[in-house]
Amino acid sequence: MTIRGRVWKYGDSVNTDVIFPGKYTYTVSDPAEMAQYAMEDLDPRFAQEVRPGDIVVGGTNFGCGSSREQAVTCLKIAGVGAIIGKSFARIYYRNCINNALPAIISPEAVDAIRDGEEVEIDLEAGEIRCPAGAFTFPPLPQVAMEMIAAGGLIPHTRKRLGLE
Amino acid sequence: MSTTFAEKVLASKAGLEQVVPGQIVEISPDTALSHDNAAPIYGIFRKIGVPRFAKPEIVAIVLDHATPAPTTKHAENHRIIREMVKEQGIQHFYDAGEGICHQVLVEKGLSLPGEVVLGSDSHSLHAGVMGAFGAGIGRSEMATVWATGALWLRVPQSMRITVSGRLPEGVTSKDLALRVIGDMGADGALYMSVEWHGEAIEALDLSSRATLPNLMAEMGAKNSYLPPDDKVFDYLDTGGRAQRSYTPLYPDPGAHYAVEVTYDASTIEPMVARPHTVDNVAPLSEVAGTHVDQAFIGTCTNGRLEDLAAAAGVLRGRKVAMGTRLIVIPASREVYLQAMAAGYLQVFVEAGGMVLSPGCGPCMGNHMGAPAVGEVAISTANRNFRGRMGTKESEVYLASPLVVAASAVAGEIVHPHELVDS
């Protein structure tokens, strides 16, 4: 699986409140509307200008804070193809995998990639290709690859229960 | 082989002789906790396509995030949950007004020593106060737990924090937790199981202890554990709180920890987390004098009886400063009743404060006291991210109930010891 897109680069500890504000968690459930609030308190340009396949790049502890899954789904629905970080908050990481949004850990690539660049990610090969060069990353855990291939945890669970 | 608490409890639940950090195990939690997000989770559950919950007896639902419902939309959300509870035969359902989910689980004996509590809330680590393995999970994961009764977990590495000595008077477990978070950073315990040991921890009452695992979410931890002792067992035995028999688990001497740190409690001073991250910590003295528009005492972090007692001690016979508002929200109905009987609520109201019904209140900006643009709030909560309480154009400081109460009186950040009565 290859993901190719333009980079939106942010800093360390991008938290769930700035990705998807808490005040919307029980009032906004329509997917299109959800995408419209993506990154509202971090980067007001993001929701308007993000294109399918775009790649979000963050520093350490990306997605820290709340367990709210909308902080992942709002990016997914907005078209984000993958997130590259130096490290991820653990619930956020799980939520990414469970929604088939590849979360890739590569501190070297994060340092090398600049905002707005075109970047390509080869998930199977474990390689990120950007203008500064190519960077390898450890393959995602088996369970994560299975989940992404199935389209997320829910289709994966359906499969396990023999429902599809 | 010697094992940490996390390794021991996950091996036991997975039915394995032993597990190692990094290993992925499938376990069935003893309690699966949700709150107002049970409604959207039910939507995901229905997509899975099984009609019934696999294990309704492990499911606990506590309405707390927006209670009583501030809007029709929130009310509809609650209605869906009440219908689901009936439909699925869920016994452990606590409707609006019962309290904040983590506190209610403790009070109702659903967070038990040696058990696993998975919650669709990031502060589910809270259960560690009873010696349980508490961890937060996402909505899709909870839907899967409802459908199958099980979920995969990665065995975490462990961190051991040993705290010797005693906290000085006027210094609380909140100050200790903030100090540790400030030292280690918001990702200081990423994916880890954080164990608290030492005489300073043993000396704390349960209410003060609970603040520690609760706040470890802000250091990236997966779970956080305090060794259960007689204080825990007495609490559970009183009035037959425990919903079932339980087996406490303890780490072995000689277990391997990825990180081991020690603190001397007597050196801890009052601490404050500054805007807009919880690890942006400073000694109180550095921010003293900062004007506050709103002071909030409550939440799963610091809304228990001992917290309210400490705040009432400061506020008794005093008034909230002109130009500052005080909001007090007991963490549960039980706490509310006890605080009422003890006269604390009278103290808050006489001081000019607003006492509201148990729940999360303004903590994440849903209702009951959002700050205005440009305002500064000081709160006993666990999170101060930009926009947390509603508008991103406000600032939130985090501190202990003592400091928040004193700041309400002074109209600026101050420690009660420095409070000068006019």
Interface residues (C-beta under 8 A of the other chain):
Chain A: S13 N15 T16 D17 V18 P21 G22 K23 T25 Y26 T27 S29 D41 T60 N61 C64 G65 S66 S67 R68 E69 V72 S87 A89 R90 I91 R94 N95 N98 N99 P141 V143 G152 L153 I154 T157 R158 R160 L161 L163
Chain B: I24 D36 N37 A39 P40 G43 I44 K47 I48 G49 V50 H65 A66 T71 K73 H74 N77 G119 S120 D121 S122 S124 G136 I137 G138 R139 S140 E141 A143 T144 A147 T148 W152 R154 A186 D187 L190 Y191 E218 G220 K222 T277 M364 G365 N366 R383 F385 R386 G387 R388 G390 K392
